[in-house]
Amino acid sequence: MTTLVIGARGSVGRHVVDQLLAAGEPVRASVRNPATADLPAGVPVVAADLTRPATLTGALRGVRQVFVYAPTDGADDFAAAAREAGVEHVVVLSSGSVLLPAAAGNLIAEEHRAVEATMTASGLRWTPIRPLVLATNALNWADSLRDEGVVRLVHPEGKTAPIHERDVAAVAVAALLGHDAADGMLTGPRLLSQREQVELIAAAAGVPVRIEELTETEARHRFGQFEKPEVVDAILAFIADAARGGSPVTGTVEKVLGRPGIGFGQWAAEHFPRR
C-alpha cells in the first residue's frame, strides 16, 4: 500500500519517509522541486503543490494513504483530489492547540480547526496528528545564541513540553500503520521553562549564554519583523498562557509508541553539536 508523503523534505515529513522505509512500506515522496529533494535512493519523487490543484492528480495516482501537513491553503482542493484518486486514509499534521480551550480564537488554532473541519466533512477516513510545541521552534534562537551568546525571551519562565520531530513522525507512522489512538495531543515528556530549554541548548553546544527578558511590547516588535500581526498575536497569546501554567504534558506519545518521548536534552545535543 503506497503512502504519499507530501512535504517530504520537512522536519517531520523526512522522518516519516525514513520510518516508513524502515518498516518496509512503499513510499512516494512529494516535494515542490524534485531536483532538490535529497531523499533516499529508490524513493519515487513527484512534484505536488497544494496551492496548485492540477499538480495533485499525478502525485496521488495509485496512492492509498497520504501524510500531509495541514493544508491551511487548499484544503478543499486537496480533499477533492484525494477522494477522486481513491485515497483510503489521510494522516494530517495538525496542531495540539485545537484541543486547548484557552486557544479559542487564536489564529493558529483556528486555522488548524478549519482544516480539520474540512477533512471531517470530506468523507475521507483521516487521522489528525496534534503536536502542541515542536522542539524545532527552538532553532529560532540559534543565530543569536551562537553570534552574540544571547537569547531574548518574553516570559522566560513560561513552561512547555517540546516534542522531538522524530516522535511526531513516529506517531504519524503508527497512525498510517493502523494505530487508533494517535489523535491525542502530543507533547514531550516533561515541562521545561524557556530558560531551561536555552540552558540545555547552550550546554549541548558548549557555549555560554545570557538571557535577556523582553516585554510583550518589545517581543511584539521583534516578532513583527518576520510575521503578520495576527500571527504575532497568536504566538504571544500562547506564550503568555504557558507562563500561566496553561501548557500541559500528555502521555499520548508513550501510549502510541510504547516508550517515553525523546527528551529535550537529546534533541538539543542532536541539533546543536559542539564545534
ABEGO torsion letter per residue (X at the ends): XBBBBBGAABAAAAAAAAAAAAAGBBBBBBBABAAAAGBBBGBBBBBBBAABAAAAAAAABGBABBBBBBBABGAAAAAAAAAAAGBABBBBBBBAAAABAAABGBAAAAAAAAAAAAAAAAGBBBBBBBBABBAAAAAAAAAAAAAAGBBBBBGAABBBBBBBAAAAAAAAAAAAAGBAAAABBBBBABBBBAAAAAAAAAAAAGBBBBBBBBBAAAAAAAAAAABBAAAAAAAAAAAAAAAAGABBBBAAAAAAAGBBBBBAAAAAAAABBBX
